[in-house]
Amino acid sequence: MSTVRAYEQSPPHTEDVLVAAEDAPADPSDADSVFSEDQTSTASIASSILEYRRSHGRTYHSDRFATNYFLPNDDQQLESVELSHHYLTILFDDQLFLAPLEKHKLHRVLDIGTGTGRYLGIEFADQFPNASVIGTDLSPCQPQWIPPNVRFEIDDATLEWTWNDNYFDFMHIRYIVGGIQDWTGLFKEAFRCCAPGGWVESVEIDPEFCSDDGTAELEPVLASFGELYREAGKILNRPFFLQEIQRRAFDEAGFVEKQVIRYKVPIGSWAKDPRLAEVGRFLGAAMENDLQGYTQMPW
């Protein structure tokens, strides 16, 4: 697994006039005014968004979006999302992010692919009550009771973004592997919307098993896991192995001060280190809870 952080230095010049999702307030520290103009228009959900696709007893996001994300959006998968959030929090030593954010400079935050909203809607917003935070996802599976500085929007991040240039101080992306065809295009939009001095953090996982030191031979079914997802990436035209792709995409988008942090993540509680054993226990639980959901659609 790897997490990539990129620092935005100066946004590119653009000739296009983009329609802003909301009017930017004069005082960026005024969290209330950020949401005052647009609350009504974002409170309702088009009925077509709730028309989920169904396959083998599972539900998936609406056909309204061009993106065809392979993971379900039902309760079983969302339980695995919650378990994954928990093991990542432990892995990151109880930190919600790795970017060197300065609290007094954090005014607007975006969480792309927010899922259940646990990261953004509860924990991050509580930790930074003066920041205005927006979470986007293809499915309306977020809670209704959220902190006052949070807003969720149903949106496809692969389309042209409607936010102003230099709008967000921090953008967070996590576990949308297999859902993005053009990572360079996504990061170019993030670069344009990233305020000078802002950060973009992306956390993804390589869906491939290996032994701890690389010496043990895996069971054939485990050894084939990575190749199956490489095949799935070709079928879906959306890559599942992102380390080099994201590095190149960050460069092409114009980011500087890139940092890549890699983690070996155990599956199961066998690790001698108590923290990694706990990480492995919850990762194993997340996979066992919905192995069907992780493997049903890619092929």
Secondary structure, DSSP 8 states (H G I E B T S, - for coil): -EEEEEE--S----------SS---SSTT-HHHHHHTTHHHHH---GGGG-EEEETTEEEEETTSS----S--SHHHHHHHHHHHHHHHHHTTT-S--S---GGG--EEEEET-TTSIIIIIIIHHH-TTSEEEEEESS--S-S---TTEEEEE--TTS---S-TT-EEEEEEES-TTS-S-HHHHHHHHHHHEEEEEEEEEEE-------SSS-S---HHHHTHHHHHHHHHHHHT--S--HHHHHHHHHHHT-EEEEEEE----SSS--SSHHHHHHHHHHHHHHHHTHHHHHSS--
